[in-house]
Amino acid sequence: MYPSVYSFSPNPIALALSIPEDGAVLQAVKMAGKHIMRAVQFDSYGGGAAGLKHVEVPVPTPNKDEVLLKLEATAVNPFDWKIQNGVARPFLPRKFPYIPATDVAGEVIGTGSEVKNFKAGDKVVAVLSHLNGGGLAEYDVAKESLTVDRPPEVSAAAGAGLPVAGVTAHHALTKSAGIKLDGSGQQKNILITAASGGVGHYAVQLAKLGNTHVTATCGARNIELVKSLGADEVLDYKTPDGAALRSPSGRKYDAVIHCASAFPWSTFEPNLGANGKVIDLTLLAPVQC
């Protein structure tokens, strides 16, 4: 039977797989080619949840520069279901069947011959390749270069929720919006939409490391959460001012980190400064408008 317990960390959202603590299972995993694991996969484009199948497949064997992980948590990002919907065809996935998800946290239980920085028992966070996926499984392999130690105070669910969402927020702020996270530079007025979501809640915290005034939008139930992350102004997106994206203090935005959907360009334009830009993260990659 596939692991029966799923738990979700509210911030960020991550899927935690309940995996039996069984020494015999771990010992079997070390015997390359003679073990089976449980996973979720799809074998064609489309189908949504109905297209996902619970299967038993061989545990992968690490290459010389890879670590073998017993997975404890996996984050499901929008791009994962977009791959299933075929938005990246014919490039992704590389082949069917495909086990989705790439942001994972777990324990190292084996290493390739050239791995130097990790050993069995290490708790880590890793990013898998979108070409091969593999996150919705009990075990997978990750490149040593895309694996980092997970501090004891960071849960597996929180760690798995970091890679894609955190890096996306960092790139949008530093590369696209030009925010210096050391606090230097001229102050910029930033709007972050969907600020309680995966990317948005990282963007708020990172933006406040820079010299910024942050206006944020979210649902009413998350207003206090977003304020606690450091936002200077928070709008309920269902109110008239929230729907219009108007800053309560009347500021014009130098940059909008746009993580929501269904906002026409006409909503942004009157709120932008003379050189303001919109970094749209609702597409496959950040787009500046």
N, C-alpha and C positions, 0 to 999 in steps of 0.2 A: 504494500500500500504506500502511496505517496505520503510524505510528511503531512500530518493532519492539522497541525497547529500553525496558524499564520498570525503574526502580530505586527501592528503598524506603529512606528514612531511618529507622533504628530508633527515633528519639526526637526529634520526633514522627514518626508514620507519614505519609508523603506520597508521592504518585505523581509521579515525574519523567518527563516525556515527552522522548524523545530526538528533537530536531527538527534537521533538516539546516541547517548554516550555509551558506546559499546566498544571495549578494547578489542574484541575479536574483529569488529568491522574495520577498525583502524589497522590492525595487523593484516587483514585481507587486502586492504588498499595498497599496502606496500608490495604486494605480490603482483607485479605488473602483468596484465593480460589475463588474470584469473579472478576478476571481480566485476561486479555489476553495481550500478547506482541507479537511483530514481531521479527522474527529471521531467520537465515540461517542455514540449517542443511543438512546432507546427511544420507541416510539410508542403504548404502552398501559400500563395498570397491570399489575403482576405480571410474572412470567416470569423473575425473577432474572437471572443472568448470560446465560442463553439469550435473554433479551429485549433485550439490548444489541446494537446493530448498528454496524458500521464503515461510515461514509458519507463522501461528499464533498459539502460545502455551501459557499455563498458566505461569504467573509470579511465580518464585520460592519463597517459604517461608523460611526465615532464621532459622536455628537451633539455639540452645541456645548460641553457640560460633561463630556465623556468623553475618555478616552485609549484608544488602540488598543494592545493588548499582544500581543507574541509570547510565548506561554506557555512557561515552562521547567519548572514543577512545579505540580501540583494535588493538594490534599489531599482524600481521600474520607472524609467524616464519616458517622456512623450515620444522620443525618437524610437524607442523600442516598439511601440505599437504602430508607429509610422512605417517602420521597416516591414512589419507584417502586412500593412495595407498597401505596400508596393511603391511608396514614394521614392525609394532609391533604386528601383529596378532599372537595369539588370545587374547593377553592381552589388547590391546587398539584398539578401544574404549571398554569400559566395556559393552556397549550395544548400539544398534541402535534403533531409529535414534539418531544422535550425532550432537551437535552444536559445531563447532570447535573454537579454539583459547583460550588462557589462560592468556595472558598479557593484563591487562585492567586498565583504569583510569576512574574515575567517581565520583559521589556524593553519600554519604551515605543518604538513605531515611528511613532506618529502621534497628533495631538491635535486636539480640537475647537477652534473659534474662540475660545471663552471660557476655555480652560484656561490658567492662569498659572503654576502651580507645577511643571510637568513639561515635559520636552522629549525629543525622540528620543534614544535611547541610555541614558536613566535606567533603573536597575534598581529594581524596585518589588515590593511586596506589595499585593494588592487583595482586596476582598470583592465578589463579584458578587451580584446579586439572586436569591433563591430562586424568584422568579416566572419568571425567564427562564433561570436556570442558565448553562451555557456553558463550564464549566471543563475538561471532557474534550474539548479541541479544540486545534488549533495556535495559534489566535488568538481573542481576544475583546475586548470593550470593557468598561471599568469607569468608574464615576463618579469624577471627580477627588476628590470629598469622601470617598470610600471607598478611596483609594489613598495609600500612604505610601512613602517612600524605603526601600530595603533596604540596610543597611550592608554594606560589602565583606566583613566577617568572617562574615556570615550567609548560608549557602547558600540556593539557591532552594528546596530541599526543606524545610529548617528553617523558612524564612519562610512557605511555603505552609501548613505545619502549625500556624501560630500563631492565625489569626483566630477561628474558631469555638471551638476548644478553649481557647485562652487567655482569651477574653472570658467564656466560660461559667464557667471556674474563678474568674476575678476577680469576677464578679457573685455567684456563690454565696458566696464568702468575705466580700466587703465588704457586699453588700446583704442577703443572707439570714442569714449567720452573724454579721454585725456586727463583723468583724475590721478593725482599723485597721492599715493596712500601714506606718504610720510607727513602729510599735512601741509606741505609747501604749495606755493602757487596761489593765484588769485582765487577767491571764493567763487564757487559755481553753484547755481541753483539746479537741483536734480529732481526729476519726477520719476518714481518707480511704481509702475502699475503691478497689480497682483502681488503686493509686497509681502503677503503671508505665505506665498507659494514656495516651491523648492528653490528656484533661482532668485526670486524676489527677496526672500528673507536673508539670503546671503548678501545680496546687493545692498540692502539697507545697512548692514553691519560694516561691510567693506567701505561703502561710500563715506560713512562717518569717521573712518580713519583719515580721510582726506579733508581738505578745507571746503566743505560743502554744506549747503542747507538742503535737507531732504524732505520733500513732500511725497507722501505715499498713499496709494489706494488699496483697499481691501474690503472684505465683508464686515458688517457691523460686529460680529462675534469676535473678530480678530484685531479690533482696533487697539485694545490694550496691549496685546502681544507685540504688534508692530511698533507701538510707542516704546515698549521696553527694549526693543532692538536698537533704538536711537533715533527714529524718525522725528523730525521737528514738527511736522504737520501730517495728520492722517485723515483721509477722506473715506467715508463710506461710499463705495462706487454706485450704490443704488439711490443716493440722494441727488438732487439736481446739480449741486456743485461737484459732487463726485463724478457724475456722468459727464459733466462738461470739463472735468479735469482742472478746475480753477483752483489756484492756490489761495487758501484762506487769507494769506497776507498780501495777496495781489502780485506776487512775484511772477516774472516770466522765466521760463526754464531754458537753461543753457543746454541741457540734454535730458532726454526721456529714455529710461531703460524700460522698454515696453515688453512686459511678460504676459499681458492679458490678450484678449481677442475681441473682435466685434467693435473696434473703435475706428470710425472712418477718419481719413486725413483731415477733414474739416474740423474735427474735434481738437486735434493737436495744434493746428496752424495758429489760431489766435492766442495760444498760451506760450508760444515759443519766443525767445529773445531774438535779436537781430541775426545772430549766427547760431541759433538753436538747431539741434538735430534730434532725430528720433532713431534710436537703435532698436530695431524690431527683432525680438528674440522668439517670435512665434513661428518663424520660418525654420528651415533646416540649419541656417547659420546666421549670425548677426548681420543685419542689413541696415545701412544708414540711409535715412531719408532726409 
